[in-house]
Amino acid sequence: MIRSTLLALAAPVALAARLFSPGKAEASNRFAVVGIENTTQNTINLQHKWGDGEWKTDVLKPGQKKWFWYTYAHANDNKSPRFHVRFDSDLHPGKLFTINYDLKKYAAPAHDWEDAHKYVFKYDGNKSYIELYEK
């Protein structure tokens, strides 16, 4: 009799514990993060900006990764300006073929490579042109 009473009480106690126990805490999103990797054998010059800000120049050496982030005004705001990037797709000296993109970014609790929406520079067809691909 005691055993059956204990079993009858066990299910409601377990249910109450699940309902009233704190859930798993998740970190707040504080950044918009985008990452770019250079998988070519060429050094790539690129420019980038957030929204209507000023263009900034950056250099990606072969095999290098860089990531960029925007800090939200409030935790979990998950709103950021567009991230613009432009680069010369033509690797021939003196020739210019500029490509512009607005890149997607991830909302993340940290501004690390692991948290970034990733893109990769690869050769486009042959080693005369480069293109930026979503990873």
Stockholm file with secondary structure:
# STOCKHOLM 1.0

chainA/1-135         MIRSTLLALAAPVALAARLFSPGKAEASNRFAVVGIENTTQNTINLQHKWGDGEWKTDVLKPGQKKWFWYTYAHANDNKSPRFHVRFDSDLHPGKLFTINYDLKKYAAPAHDWEDAHKYVFKYDGNKSYIELYEK
#=GR chainA/1-135 SS CHHHHHHHHHHHHHHHHHHHSCCCCCCCCCEEEEEEEECSSSCEEEEEEETTSCCEEEEECTTCEEEEEEECSSTTCCCCCCEEEEEECBCSTTCCCEEEEEECCEEESSCSGGGSEEEEEEESSSTTBEEEEEC
#=GC SS_cons         CHHHHHHHHHHHHHHHHHHHSCCCCCCCCCEEEEEEEECSSSCEEEEEEETTSCCEEEEECTTCEEEEEEECSSTTCCCCCCEEEEEECBCSTTCCCEEEEEECCEEESSCSGGGSEEEEEEESSSTTBEEEEEC
//
